[in-house]
Amino acid sequence: MKTDYLDVVQFHASPSRHSLQERGALDALLELKNAGKVRFIGMSGTLPHLIEQIAMGIFDVFQIPYSAVEREHEAAITAAARKAQASSFAPALQRGTNRSETGRLAVGALAPPVSMICSTA
């Protein structure tokens, strides 16, 4: 790919904590992050595992399905945002970064109506 690092490597299909740890996938990505080969670790999370994934406190980015007709994840998103004093990061993305102005958990709709991304970076 002719790059020194990847910006985000993201787990998909919302695996459970046990599945992430069972075969060392999460440990391998954490090692790559510590080595500077991966900048951020993400999760494409959904219920029922979303709440435990957020609680793990190790993911930098969450991609969570959310729209006016698909609101089942709203309570988990709202609780995480309140706990972290979230702010919108959509303007930050336009500047080419995924960090919020405060550096705290950020919540913003990126591709309405199907995705919501939260960043803990």
C-alpha positions in Angstrom: 0.0 0.0 0.0 3.1 2.2 0.0 2.4 3.8 3.4 4.2 3.7 6.8 1.0 3.4 8.8 -2.7 3.0 8.5 -5.0 5.7 9.9 -7.7 3.3 11.2 -8.1 -0.4 11.3 -11.6 -1.4 12.3 -13.2 -4.6 13.5 -16.5 -5.3 11.7 -19.5 -7.5 12.6 -19.4 -6.4 16.2 -17.6 -9.3 17.8 -17.9 -9.9 21.5 -15.1 -9.1 23.9 -14.4 -12.9 24.2 -14.1 -13.2 20.4 -11.7 -10.3 20.2 -9.5 -11.7 22.9 -9.8 -15.4 22.0 -7.5 -15.5 19.0 -5.4 -12.4 19.8 -6.8 -10.1 17.2 -7.2 -7.2 19.6 -3.7 -7.7 21.1 -2.2 -7.8 17.6 -3.8 -4.5 16.7 -2.7 -2.9 20.0 0.9 -4.0 19.2 0.6 -2.4 15.8 -0.7 0.8 17.3 2.1 0.8 19.9 4.6 0.3 17.1 3.1 3.3 15.2 1.9 1.1 12.3 -1.8 1.9 13.1 -2.9 5.2 14.4 -6.5 4.4 15.6 -8.4 1.1 16.3 -12.1 1.1 15.4 -15.2 -1.0 15.9 -18.2 -1.2 13.8 -20.4 -1.9 16.8 -24.0 -3.0 17.3 -26.1 -4.4 20.1 -25.8 -6.6 22.0 -22.0 -6.2 22.1 -21.8 -2.4 21.7 -22.1 -1.6 25.4 -19.3 -3.9 26.4 -17.1 -2.6 23.5 -17.6 1.0 24.7 -16.9 0.0 28.3 -13.6 -1.7 27.2 -12.2 1.8 26.7 -9.7 0.8 24.1 -11.4 1.7 20.8 -10.6 5.1 19.3 -13.4 5.1 16.7 -16.9 3.5 16.7 -19.1 3.2 13.6 -22.6 2.7 14.9 -25.7 2.4 12.7 -28.1 5.2 13.4 -30.9 7.0 11.6 -34.4 8.2 12.2 -35.7 4.8 11.4 -32.9 2.8 13.0 -32.7 4.2 16.5 -32.0 1.0 18.6 -28.5 2.2 19.4 -29.5 5.6 20.5 -29.5 5.0 24.3 -25.9 3.5 24.1 -24.6 6.4 22.0 -26.3 9.0 24.3 -24.9 7.3 27.5 -21.4 7.1 26.1 -21.5 10.7 24.9 -22.8 12.0 28.2 -20.2 10.1 30.2 -17.4 11.5 28.0 -18.8 15.0 27.7 -19.0 14.6 23.9 -18.9 17.2 21.3 -19.5 17.1 17.5 -16.5 16.3 15.4 -18.0 16.8 12.0 -16.2 20.2 11.6 -12.9 18.5 12.7 -13.3 15.8 10.0 -13.6 18.5 7.4 -10.2 19.7 8.5 -8.8 16.2 8.0 -8.7 14.9 11.5 -11.0 12.7 13.5 -10.4 14.5 16.8 -13.0 16.8 18.4 -12.2 20.3 19.5 -12.0 19.1 23.1 -10.1 15.8 22.4 -12.9 13.9 24.2 -15.4 11.4 22.8 -16.9 12.9 19.8 -20.2 12.0 18.2 -21.3 13.0 14.7 -23.3 11.7 11.8 -21.0 11.2 8.8 -23.2 9.6 6.1 -26.8 10.2 6.9 -29.0 8.3 7.4 -26.9 5.2 7.9 -23.9 5.7 10.1 -22.8 7.3 13.3 -19.2 7.4 14.3 -17.9 8.1 17.8 -14.2 8.8 18.5 -12.5 8.4 21.9 -9.3 9.9 20.6 
